[in-house]
């Protein structure tokens, strides 16, 4: 059993709170829930919508077919009518009614008791007014969607997006300072970490400075004083940070860069999603140096890999890049907090206050004094290369890939980042082995090479137009992924499970 609900309207009409209320109620009823947000770069007007998918089995993505369409304005039904499923229920726009009226309608359609909705409304302001509006919607609706009742399947799980899970992880990792300049879709992490109560309870601080160059330099300055630091931005801001990234690598400053992707180049499409910054994360900066690059695919991986970044960055004194995107950062997944945060370790800074740092090649035996000595320069390069080998060995122990589906299948799917959710949902009806690549640098070359060697068909799935993962695989293993074996989406939207499943079937023929 699976159901897709789309709630749409103008910016400011409240589709987010309506989706959240319904999601929390469904979780308490034992269902698995996932929802994503689609919104324009507008404060008022335009067209925004959320798609909520729920099921009696785990769900990690949305389908393109809508079972219940909720129209908070006059244009929503017209925009989405082409995507209605065969027996879809349409909740039409009613002039003068607010989102709590539609909450009542939805709860009635789904056969949920009104007292459940009333319990959720107690968490909001204007309780009496909201209850009155909700009762109005509940009383006028007569259609009921017959759902299979489930029992405690999602018990103990909470609903979090990737930004929230990352925030919990970096706080538990021992974050001292988070520097950022607002830029969608990195801003949600700044807002989450900057909540007053979180800062008070955990002693970290969020500091907004005047631009991204200042963000990176201030972060490096704090890291040299023994602070555990993360700096955040999107692709356009990361461009400005690349000189500082090179500086951090040469000076051996442990610092974590949070890079949240959106479609580009230029300003691109500020509020939509993409996986277009992998090459920049891997190659930005000047000179030859190593940077750790990881890419989570769901909120639990956000928690683990953020901790990995702090751990490896401080142990080996290298910069690390945590690569996420808008879809993962803002979509809400169920999250097992005890499991996901249970193994997070607090990181102690590897920097001693009073250490000297030098962006010039320097002599470690002479208190990091700048040098042009050929022997010292060569020795420093070799030390950095040996460092990379040690990081690779430890990364293998931490887990550089995950394997899903039929492990004996000769059909191999390779992907990274937020495409994971739609692929996992599609696997329920497809015979394939799916490999989620978590570490992009260092790359799990031997593991990927072995998996490709055992496969008959290899597909690569990415949310971009040039398939940088295919290029990385070719660079590291020599295996060329043909264009016909690449499933790419680059319209700023994430994959829908039904459309992706059809693409995979075609690719495996």
C-alpha positions in Angstrom: 0.0 0.0 0.0 1.4 3.4 -1.0 -0.3 6.8 -1.2 0.8 10.1 -2.7 -0.6 13.4 -1.5 0.2 16.7 -3.1 -0.6 19.9 -1.3 -0.2 23.1 -3.4 -0.8 26.8 -3.3 0.8 30.2 -3.3 3.8 31.0 -1.2 2.6 32.1 2.3 -0.6 29.9 2.2 1.0 27.2 4.5 1.5 24.0 2.6 4.5 23.2 4.8 2.6 23.2 8.2 -0.3 21.2 6.7 2.1 18.6 5.3 4.0 18.4 8.6 0.8 18.0 10.7 -0.4 15.1 8.5 3.0 13.5 8.4 3.3 13.4 12.2 -0.2 12.0 12.5 0.6 9.2 10.0 3.8 8.3 11.8 1.9 8.0 15.1 -0.5 5.7 13.2 2.4 3.5 12.3 3.0 4.5 8.6 6.3 5.2 7.0 6.5 8.7 5.6 8.6 10.8 3.2 7.9 14.2 1.8 9.7 16.7 -0.4 9.2 20.5 -1.1 9.0 22.3 -4.4 9.0 26.1 -4.1 9.9 29.1 -6.2 12.2 31.9 -5.1 9.3 34.1 -4.0 8.1 35.2 -0.5 4.5 35.6 -1.7 2.6 34.3 -4.7 3.8 31.9 -7.4 3.2 28.2 -6.9 4.6 26.0 -4.2 3.8 22.4 -3.4 4.8 19.5 -1.2 4.4 15.8 -2.1 3.9 13.5 0.8 4.3 9.7 0.2 3.3 7.2 2.9 3.2 3.5 3.0 3.1 0.4 5.3 6.6 -0.3 4.1 9.6 2.1 4.2 9.4 4.8 1.6 12.2 7.1 0.5 10.9 9.0 -2.6 7.8 10.4 -4.3 5.9 9.1 -7.3 4.7 11.3 -10.2 1.1 10.0 -9.8 -1.0 11.8 -7.3 -3.7 10.0 -5.3 -4.9 13.0 -3.3 -4.6 16.5 -4.6 -5.2 19.4 -2.2 -5.7 22.8 -3.8 -5.0 25.7 -1.5 -5.6 28.1 -4.4 -7.4 28.2 -7.8 -4.4 27.2 -9.9 -3.1 24.1 -8.2 -5.7 21.7 -9.7 -5.0 23.0 -13.2 -1.3 22.7 -12.9 -1.3 19.1 -11.5 -4.4 17.5 -13.1 -2.2 15.7 -15.7 -0.5 13.8 -12.9 -3.6 12.4 -11.2 -3.8 8.7 -10.7 -6.8 6.7 -12.0 -9.0 7.0 -8.9 -7.5 10.2 -7.5 -9.4 12.4 -5.0 -9.3 16.1 -5.7 -9.8 18.6 -2.8 -10.9 21.7 -4.6 -10.0 25.2 -3.6 -12.7 26.9 -1.4 -12.5 30.7 -1.3 -11.8 32.1 2.1 -10.7 28.8 3.7 -7.3 28.5 5.4 -5.0 25.5 5.6 -6.5 24.1 8.8 -9.8 23.7 7.0 -8.0 21.5 4.4 -6.3 19.6 7.3 -9.8 18.6 8.5 -10.7 17.5 5.0 -7.5 15.4 4.6 -7.9 13.7 7.9 -11.5 12.7 7.0 -10.4 11.4 3.6 -7.7 9.3 5.2 -10.1 7.9 7.8 -8.1 9.4 10.7 -10.1 10.4 13.8 -10.5 14.1 14.5 -9.0 13.8 18.0 -5.7 12.9 16.3 -5.7 16.1 14.4 -6.8 18.0 17.5 -3.7 16.6 19.3 -1.4 17.9 16.6 -3.0 21.3 16.6 -2.1 21.8 20.3 1.5 22.3 19.2 0.4 25.5 17.3 -0.8 29.0 18.2 -4.5 30.0 17.9 -5.7 26.5 19.1 -9.4 27.4 19.3 -9.5 29.1 15.9 -7.5 26.2 14.2 -9.8 23.5 15.8 -12.9 25.4 14.6 -11.5 25.6 11.0 -10.4 22.0 11.0 -13.8 20.8 12.3 -15.4 22.7 9.4 -13.4 20.8 6.9 -13.8 17.5 8.7 -17.6 17.8 8.8 -18.2 18.7 5.1 -16.0 15.9 3.6 -17.7 12.6 2.9 -15.1 10.8 0.7 -12.9 8.2 2.5 -9.8 6.5 1.1 -9.7 3.0 2.5 -6.2 2.5 4.0 -4.7 -0.7 5.3 -4.3 -0.3 9.1 -0.8 -0.8 10.4 0.5 -1.3 13.9 3.7 0.4 15.3 5.7 -0.1 12.1 7.4 3.3 12.5 7.5 3.4 16.3 10.5 5.1 17.7 11.3 6.9 14.4 11.3 10.7 14.0 10.9 12.8 10.8 14.0 14.9 9.9 15.4 16.4 6.8 19.1 16.1 5.9 19.9 19.6 7.3 18.4 18.7 10.7 20.2 15.4 10.8 23.5 17.1 9.9 23.0 19.6 12.6 22.5 17.0 15.3 25.6 15.2 14.1 28.0 18.1 14.0 26.8 19.3 17.4 27.5 15.8 18.8 30.8 15.8 17.0 31.8 18.8 19.1 31.2 21.7 16.8 32.5 25.0 18.2 31.8 27.4 15.3 29.7 27.4 12.2 30.5 30.3 9.8 28.2 31.0 6.8 26.7 33.7 4.6 23.0 32.9 3.6 22.7 31.0 0.3 20.0 28.5 -0.6 20.1 25.5 -0.1 22.8 25.8 2.5 20.8 28.3 4.6 18.6 25.7 6.4 21.7 24.2 8.2 22.7 27.7 9.4 19.1 28.3 10.6 19.0 24.9 12.3 22.3 25.3 14.1 21.5 28.9 14.9 18.4 28.1 17.0 18.9 29.9 20.2 18.1 27.0 22.5 20.5 24.7 20.6 23.3 27.3 20.8 22.7 27.7 24.5 22.6 24.0 25.3 25.6 23.0 23.2 27.9 26.0 23.5 28.5 26.2 19.8 28.1 29.5 17.9 26.8 30.4 14.4 28.4 33.4 12.9 27.2 35.2 9.7 29.8 37.3 8.1 29.8 39.6 5.1 30.6 37.2 2.2 31.9 33.7 1.4 35.6 34.7 1.3 35.3 36.1 4.8 33.5 32.9 5.8 36.3 30.6 4.7 39.1 32.8 6.1 37.3 33.3 9.5 36.8 29.6 9.7 40.4 28.8 9.0 41.5 31.5 11.6 39.3 29.9 14.2 40.5 26.4 13.3 44.1 27.4 13.9 43.2 28.4 17.4 42.0 24.9 18.3 38.3 25.3 17.4 36.2 22.6 15.6 34.9 24.5 12.6 32.5 24.0 9.8 31.8 26.6 7.1 28.7 26.5 4.8 27.7 27.6 1.4 26.3 26.6 -2.0 28.1 26.3 -5.3 28.4 30.0 -6.1 29.8 30.7 -2.7 32.2 27.8 -2.8 33.7 29.3 -5.9 34.9 32.1 -3.7 36.3 29.8 -1.1 38.6 27.8 -3.3 41.8 29.8 -2.6 41.1 29.3 1.1 40.7 25.6 0.5 44.1 25.4 -1.0 45.5 27.4 1.9 43.9 25.0 4.5 45.5 22.0 2.7 49.0 23.5 2.6 48.8 24.8 6.2 47.3 21.5 7.4 44.3 23.2 8.9 41.4 20.8 9.9 38.2 22.4 8.6 34.9 21.0 7.2 33.2 22.7 4.2 29.4 22.2 3.9 28.6 22.4 0.1 24.9 22.3 -0.7 24.2 21.9 -4.4 21.6 23.7 -6.6 21.4 24.0 -10.4 23.9 26.3 -11.9 26.0 27.9 -13.3 25.7 31.5 -12.2 22.7 32.1 -10.0 21.2 29.1 -11.5 17.9 28.0 -10.0 18.2 29.0 -6.4 15.5 26.8 -4.8 15.8 23.6 -6.9 18.1 20.6 -6.8 21.1 19.2 -8.7 24.2 17.1 -8.4 26.3 19.5 -10.5 29.1 20.3 -8.1 31.0 17.0 -7.7 33.8 18.0 -10.1 34.2 21.3 -8.3 34.4 19.6 -4.9 37.0 17.1 -6.3 39.2 19.6 -8.2 38.7 23.2 -6.9 41.8 25.0 -5.7 45.3 25.3 -7.1 48.2 23.0 -6.8 48.2 19.3 -5.9 46.6 18.5 -2.6 44.1 16.0 -1.1 40.7 16.9 0.2 38.2 14.5 1.7 34.9 14.5 -0.2 31.8 12.6 1.1 28.2 12.5 -0.3 25.4 11.2 1.9 22.2 9.8 0.3 19.7 10.1 3.3 19.5 11.7 6.7 21.2 8.8 8.5 24.1 9.0 6.2 24.2 12.8 6.8 24.7 12.0 10.5 27.4 9.5 9.9 29.4 11.2 7.2 29.4 14.6 8.9 31.0 12.9 11.9 33.5 11.1 9.5 34.4 14.5 8.1 35.3 15.9 11.5 37.1 12.8 12.6 39.3 12.4 9.5 39.9 16.1 9.0 41.3 16.4 12.6 43.2 13.1 12.7 45.0 13.8 9.4 44.9 17.6 9.3 43.2 17.9 5.9 40.2 19.9 4.7 37.0 17.9 4.1 34.0 18.6 1.9 30.5 17.4 2.9 28.5 17.4 -0.4 24.8 17.5 -0.1 21.9 19.0 -2.3 18.7 20.8 -1.9 16.5 17.6 -2.2 18.3 15.8 0.6 18.8 18.9 2.7 15.1 19.8 2.7 13.2 16.5 2.2 12.0 14.7 5.3 12.8 11.1 6.0 12.1 8.9 9.0 15.2 8.8 11.2 16.3 6.3 13.9 17.9 8.7 16.3 19.3 6.1 18.6 21.0 4.2 15.8 22.1 7.2 13.7 23.5 9.2 16.6 24.5 6.3 18.8 28.0 5.8 17.2 28.7 9.5 16.7 32.0 10.3 18.5 33.0 13.7 19.8 36.1 14.9 18.1 38.9 16.6 20.0 40.7 19.3 18.1 44.1 18.2 16.7 45.4 21.8 16.9 47.4 23.1 19.8 46.9 26.7 20.6 50.0 28.6 19.7 51.0 26.4 16.7 52.4 28.1 13.7 50.6 27.8 10.3 52.1 28.6 6.9 50.5 28.7 3.5 54.0 28.6 2.0 55.9 25.3 1.8 57.6 25.1 5.2 60.1 23.2 7.2 58.4 21.3 10.1 61.7 20.8 11.8 62.2 24.5 12.1 58.9 25.7 13.5 57.1 25.9 10.1 59.5 28.5 8.7 58.9 29.0 5.0 61.3 27.2 2.8 62.4 26.8 -0.9 64.7 23.9 -0.1 64.2 21.2 -2.8 64.9 18.3 -0.4 62.3 19.7 2.2 59.7 20.4 -0.6 60.0 16.8 -1.9 59.8 15.4 1.6 56.7 17.4 2.4 55.0 16.2 -0.8 55.8 12.6 0.0 54.5 13.0 3.6 51.2 14.4 2.2 50.9 11.4 -0.3 51.6 8.9 2.5 48.9 10.7 4.5 46.4 10.0 1.7 47.2 6.3 1.8 46.5 6.2 5.6 43.2 8.0 5.0 42.2 5.5 2.3 42.8 2.6 4.7 40.8 4.2 7.5 38.0 5.2 5.1 37.6 1.5 4.1 37.0 0.7 7.7 34.5 3.5 8.1 32.6 2.3 4.9 33.0 3.9 1.5 30.1 2.2 -0.2 26.8 0.5 0.6 25.2 -2.3 -1.4 21.4 -2.8 -1.7 19.1 -5.1 -3.6 19.9 -8.5 -5.0 23.7 -8.9 -4.2 23.8 -11.9 -6.6 22.4 -9.9 -9.6 24.5 -9.3 -12.7 22.7 -6.0 -13.1 24.6 -3.2 -11.4 23.4 0.3 -10.6 25.9 2.9 -9.4 24.9 6.3 -7.9 25.6 8.8 -5.2 23.8 11.4 -3.1 20.1 11.9 -2.9 19.2 9.8 -5.9 19.4 6.9 -3.4 15.8 7.2 -2.3 14.2 6.8 -5.6 16.6 3.9 -6.5 15.8 2.1 -3.3 12.0 2.4 -3.9 12.5 1.2 -7.5 14.4 -1.9 -6.5 11.3 -3.4 -5.0 10.3 -4.5 -8.5 13.7 -4.7 -10.3 16.4 -7.4 -10.2 19.5 -5.4 -9.6 22.4 -4.7 -7.2 22.6 -1.1 -6.2 25.9 0.4 -5.0 25.7 3.8 -3.2 29.1 5.5 -3.3 29.6 7.5 -0.1 33.3 8.5 -0.5 34.2 10.4 -3.6 37.7 11.3 -2.4 39.3 8.9 -1.6 37.4 6.9 -4.1 36.7 3.2 -3.4 38.5 2.1 -6.5 39.1 -1.6 -5.8 35.6 -2.2 -4.5 33.9 -0.5 -7.5 36.3 -2.2 -9.9 35.5 -5.7 -8.5 31.7 -5.0 -8.6 31.9 -3.8 -12.2 34.0 -6.9 -13.1 31.2 -9.2 -11.9 28.4 -7.3 -13.7 26.7 -8.0 -17.0 25.0 -4.6 -17.2 26.1 -1.3 -15.5 23.9 1.7 -15.1 24.8 5.1 -13.6 22.1 7.3 -12.2 22.7 11.0 -11.5 20.8 14.3 -11.0 22.9 16.2 -13.6 23.6 16.4 -17.3 27.3 15.3 -17.6 27.5 12.3 -15.2 30.6 13.2 -13.2 30.4 9.9 -11.4 30.9 8.1 -14.8 34.0 10.2 -15.4 35.3 9.5 -11.9 34.8 5.7 -12.4 36.6 6.0 -15.8 39.5 7.9 -14.2 39.9 5.5 -11.3 39.0 2.1 -12.8 39.4 2.5 -16.6 35.8 1.4 -17.1 33.8 3.6 -19.6 30.1 3.9 -18.9 28.4 4.3 -22.3 25.9 7.1 -22.7 23.1 4.6 -23.2 23.8 3.3 -19.7 23.5 6.7 -18.0 20.2 7.8 -16.5 20.4 11.5 -16.0 17.9 14.1 -14.9 18.8 17.8 -15.0 15.6 19.9 -14.8 16.1 20.9 -11.2 13.8 18.2 -9.9 14.5 14.9 -8.2 13.7 11.5 -9.7 10.2 10.1 -9.3 10.2 6.4 -8.4 7.8 5.3 -11.1 9.6 7.2 -13.9 13.0 6.0 -12.7 11.9 2.4 -12.5 10.8 2.6 -16.1 14.1 4.1 -17.2 16.0 1.4 -15.3 14.0 -1.4 -17.0 14.8 0.1 -20.4 18.4 0.4 -19.5 18.6 -3.3 -18.5 17.1 -4.7 -21.6 
